[in-house]
Amino acid sequence: MPGTRAVLPVTPLLAVGAFAIGTDTFVVAGVLPEVARDLDASLADAGWVSTLFALTYAVLAPVLGALTGRLERRRVLVVSLTVFAVGNAASALADGLGTLLAARVLTAAGAALYVPAASASAAALAAPERRGRAMAVVLGGLSAATLAGVPFGTWLAADLGWAATFWLLAGLGAVCAVAVALGLPEVRLPAAPGLAARLAPVRDPRVLSTVLTTLAFMTGGYLALTYVGAVLAPATDGDGGVLALLLLVFGVFAVGGTVAGGRATDRFGPAPVLSAALAGLAAVLVTLPLARDSLTTAVVAMAAWGVTAMATQPPQQHRLFTIAPASGPLLLSLNSSATFAGISLGGFLGGRVLSHGGTDGVDRLGQFGAALVAAGLLTALTGLRTRAPSHTDTGRTSPEPARSPADP
């Protein structure tokens, strides 16, 4: 089977890099109190360390995807991981909030370049019938970060200081860069004639609907997930240890959801998998007020939340990649951009709901989130019925990408 032997050892390698980036993305919330105290900043000002990272990622992902789309993937991955490592080292050395923010912008640039390139590489090396699973392995690295990386990074910051967490991430990024340089074969995607041809699929309404779907359900999910401590306070009784265990449940089932989403996408196609995942996620969010009063129901809710939230990603990436393989890096970058924009926007809107919702504000987080996820499902269903425009050259739309010379 062409490409199968090449992808099996390679995708776990790419997933390790995604694990580092996922940890970097989500661990900041756990180290913000230490950052604010050590840099003599307010907690609100320190919050920009997380917000600016997400915004930078959202803006740069499609730009860097377009600029590097014609480059060989291994080279792009090594450069992105190197930038990521340097950015984290600079973060660890920062002696003021301004310096730290600049370092986070650099780190986000490396992350924005890596994740779409890694997904595109995994898809290009995989046989068509295994493409969803290959992408799921890479995305599984992001899911695993919520399971292991974030708790460990938070503990490390509490024990040794927040700089230690960034040093750990810098070291992990450097090791991944060396491993990719030595272990990944050359990966060249079908080349479009130029930038205009690579940008042509962006005008495809199927791309627009897919990206808007991601933005809607990520915003809806993070509208509540950003403030999950407050949402689950009745079940945890304010005990941080209990909350950590609930987040562990979320992380375990998020990894399972990513794997299941990839396998189901290969078997049934992206449309039914995405529809089922979004319907399930909306149901979880709208019933959160019923699940927050006891620990048992909270465990069930977090498990279902993890599965449904992460099962959405493989079908979304699979659909974008098959629209135009030659523009795969750019399209996957747009999806990553929508993901991080949703994380940032969800936190912002959730804060507004809490500020203006009075005593019912916490309960309304899930309700508003479910409404946004439902809007994403409607957008997805509309987009799935949309046909490719006959006048658009989607970069030689054959779903079969060019193989690496290393493939048998």
N, C-alpha and C positions, 0 to 999 in steps of 0.2 A: 504494500500500500504506500504510494508515494508520500514522503514527508513524515510518515508516522514515526519511524525510528529516530529522526532528527528532533521531533518536537518533545518526545517523552522526557529526556533529561534536561531540555532547555527551558521548558515552561516553569518548572519549579525554581530554576535559577532566576528567571525574570520575576517570579512571585516574591522572592526575597527582597528585591529592590522595591517592589510595591509595598511590602510589609514595612520597610523603613520609612517610606513616604507616608503611608497611612498612620504610622505611629507619630511622625512629626506633625501631621495635620491635627490629630485629635488629642495628643498629650498636652498641648499648650494649656488647655482649660484646667488641667490638673496642677500645673506649675505656676499659674498666674499669681496666686497670693504671694509666693516666694519672690517672683519677679518684681511685683509691685513694692514689696517691702525692701528688697535689696537695692532697687534703683530709685527709691524714694519717690514713687509715683502712686497715684490713686489707682484703685482696682479698675475703674472705668477707663482710665488712660492706658493701663496695661492691657486692657481688652483689645486694643488695636493690634497687639502682637498677633492675635488670632485672626481678627477681621481683615487686616491688611494682607496677611498670607492668602486667605481665601479669595479676596478680591484680585490680587495680583495673579493668582493661578487662573481665575476665571477670564481675565483679560488676555493673558499671555498664551494660554493653551492653543487657541485657534491661530494666533499670529505666528507662533513658533512652529505649529504644525504646517502652516502654509509655506513658511520660509525654508523648512527642512524636508519637505515631502519628497523631494527627488534624491535625497542623500541616502546612502547605504545605512541600514538600521543599526547595525552594531556600532558604527562610529557615533551615531546620534545618541545611543544609549550610554556609551562610555562618557561622552561629553556631559550629558545631563546628570549622570551620577557624580561626576567630578564637581560640577557646579553645586550640586546638592550638598556634597561633603564640605566644600569650602564655605558655603553659606552657613552650615551648622557650626563649623569651627569659629567663624566670625561671630555667630550668635553667642557661643560660649565665652568669647573674649570681650563681649560688649560691656562697656562700663557706664552706659547711659541709655535711656529709652530710645533716643533718636538713633544711636548706633545700632541698637538691637532691631529697630524697625527696618533700617536699611539692610541689615543682614537677613532679615526674614523675607524681604523682597527678592534678594538674590537666591535664597533657598527655594522660594516658590517658583522662580523661573526654571530651576533645575527639575523640580517636581512636575511642573506643567509640561515640560518636554518629554519626561520619561514615561509616564503612564500610558498616553496614547501610542507612543512608539513601541512600548513593550507589548501592548495588546495587538497592534498591527503585526508585529514580528511573530507572535504566537500564532495568529490566524494564518499568516503567510506560510509558515512552516508546517501547519497541520493539514491533513487530508480534509476535503470539504465536509465529510460526514462527522469529523471530530473537531470542527472549528469552534463550536460553542463551548465544548469542554476545555479546549486549549485556552480560550479567553477567560473561562471561569477560573482556571488555575491561577492566572495572573491576578484577576480580581479577588481571588481568595486570599492573596497577600494583604490586600486592603482590609478584608474582613478579619483576618487573623490579627491585625494590628489592634482591633478593638478587644480581642480575646486575651492577647498576651502582652503586646507592646505597650499599650497605654497604661495598664495597671503597673507593669514593671517600671516604666519611665516615671510614673507619678511617685512610686515608692522610692526610686533612686533620687529624685529631686528632694523628697522630704528628708532623706537620710544623708545625702552628700551635697545637696544644693542643686539648683536648677541648671547650672552650667554643666554639671556631670551628665545630665540627660542629653544636652546638645552635643557634648563630646562623644557620647555613645553613638548617637545618630551619625555624626561625622565619620567615626570609624567604620560603622556599618556601611555607609555610602561608599567609602573608599574601597573596602573589601569587595563590595558588589561590582564596582567599576573594574577592578582587576579581574574578577571572576568572569564578567561578561566579555571583557577583551580576550580572555584566554579560552572561554568555553562556548561562546556563541558563534555559529557559522555566519558567513556573510548572508545578509537578507536584503534583496533588492525587489522592491515592488514594481508593478507595471508603471512605466514612466509616461506621464502625460506630456504633450508637446511643450507646455510652458505653464506659467503661473495662471494665466487666464483659463486654461483647460482644467487645471487642478481646482480652481475656484468655481467652475461651472456647476458642479453638483450642489453647491451651497444654495443655488437658486431652485433646486428641485423641491417641490412642496413636501415630498416624503421626508426629506432631511429636516425641513422646518418643523414638521409635526413631531418628528422623533425628538428633536432637541427641546421643543416646548413641553413635550410630555415629561422629559427628564427634569426640567426646571420646575414644573408644577408639583410632581410627586416628591422631589427632594425638598422643596420649600415646605410642603405640607408635613413631611416627616420630621424635619428639623425644627419646625415651629414648636413641636412638643418635645422632641428629643433633647434639644438644647437645655430645656428646663426640666429634665426628667426627675431631678432630685425633688423639686417642688411637686411635680405631678404624683410621685409615688410616696410622698412624705407620710400620708396616713398608714401605708403598709409598712414602711421602714421605721416609723416612729422617730425619724430624724437620725437614725443610726447610720453613719457612713459606711460601716462594715457591711451592713445588710444591703445598702445600695450598691456597693461594689460587687456583691454576690449576684444581685439582679442584673447588673451590667455584664457580668461574666456569663450569665444565662443568655443574654442578648447576643454576646459575641460568639458563643458556641453555636447557637442556632443561625447566626448570620453566616458563618462559614458553611454550615449545612445548606442554607438557602442558596448560596452562590453555586455550590457544587450541583445541587438539585436543579437549579435554574439552567445551568449549562447543559446537563444531560438531557433535561426535558426539551430544551431548545433544539438539540440535535435530533431528537426523536419526533417531536410534534411541530417544530417550527416556532419562530419567535412570537407570532401573533397570539395563539392561545395561552402561552406561558406568561407573556406580559399582561394580558387581560386578567388572568386568574390571580397573578401576584398583586396587581393594583387593586382589584376588588377585595382581596384579603387584607391588604394594608389599610384601605379605607375602613373596613369593618373593625379592625383592631383599634384604630385611632378614635372612631366614633364611640366605641364602648369603653374607652379608658376610664371615664368617671365611674363605671361599674366595677372596674378591676383594681382600683387603687385603695380599696378599703381593707383588703386582707392580703397577707403575704402569699397565700396559695394562688389567688386570682392574679396577683401581680406577676408571679413566676410564669403562669400560663400566658399572660399578655406579653411579657418580654420575649418569651420563646417564639410566639406567633409573630411578633413585631420583627424580630431578627430574621426569620425565614422569609417573610413576605417582602421586607424592605430590600434584601440583597438578592432575591430571586429576580428582581426587575433588571439587574444590570447586564447579565449575559445576553438576553434577547435584544436589548437595546443596542448593544455594541455589535452583535451579529447582524442586525438589520442594517445598521449604518455601513458596515464594512462591505456587505454584499450589494449595496446600492451602487458603489463605485470603488472597487478595490484600488485603482490607481490613486484615488484621493483618500484612501483609508486613513492615513495619519491625520489629515486635516479634519475629516468627519469625526473621527474618534476624539480629536482634540476639542471639537465643538461640544461633544457630549460631556467630556470632562469639565469643560468650562461651565456648562449648564449645571453640572453636579455641584461644583464649588460655589457657583452663584446662588444655588438653592440653599446650600448650607449657610451662607452669609445672610441671605434674605430671610430664611426661616428664623434665625436667631433674632434678627431685627424686628420682624413682625410679631414674633412671640413676646418680645419685650413690650411692644405696644399693647398687645392683648392683656398682658399682666398689669400694665400701668392703668389701663382704662376699663378693665373688666370687673373691677371691684372684687367682692368676695367670690364671685363665680369665675374669675379670670382663669384660674388653673384648669377648671373643668372645660372651659371654652377652647383651650389650646388644642385638645384632641378633636373637638368639633370643627374648628376652623381648618385644622390640618386635614381632616377627612374630606372636607369640602374641596380643598385644593387637590388632593389625590384623585377625587372623583372627577374633577375638571381635567386632570391629566389622563384619566381613563377615557374620557370623552374625546380628548384630542387624539389619543392613540387610535381609537376606533375609527375616527374620521380619517386619520392619516393612512390607516391600513387599507382603506377603500380607495385611496388616491393612486392614480396611475402615473407613471413617469411621463413628463412632458415630451412630446415627440420631437421638439426642436432642440432638446438639451442633450449634448454629448456628455454623458456622465463618466467620462474617463475610461471608455472601453468597458462597458458595464458587465462584461462576463464575470460571474462570481468566482471564477477560478484565478487566483493571483499567481504571479510568477513565482517559481520555485527558486530556492537558494541553490547555488551551484553545489552545495554540500549534500543536497538531497539525493537519494538513490534513484 
